[in-house]
Amino acid sequence: VPLATLLPLVARQVHLIINGVPNEYVESLSMVEELQAFSAIVYSSFSEDLIGNIN
């Protein structure tokens, strides 16, 4: 399948995914345990950096 054929379809799907309310795509991602663990690491690292900059 040529890329030029796929691009309009992908663009339409991305628009629907991002603008949906409620956003089922984001809700599905938020339920993935590995992403929850990764976000906890990111948030704690950010918090440590923020606190380190204050002192």
Secondary structure as GFF3:
##gff-version 3
##sequence-region A 1 55
A	DSSP	alpha_helix	3	19	.	.	.	ID=ss1
A	DSSP	alpha_helix	24	30	.	.	.	ID=ss2
A	DSSP	alpha_helix	33	54	.	.	.	ID=ss3
###
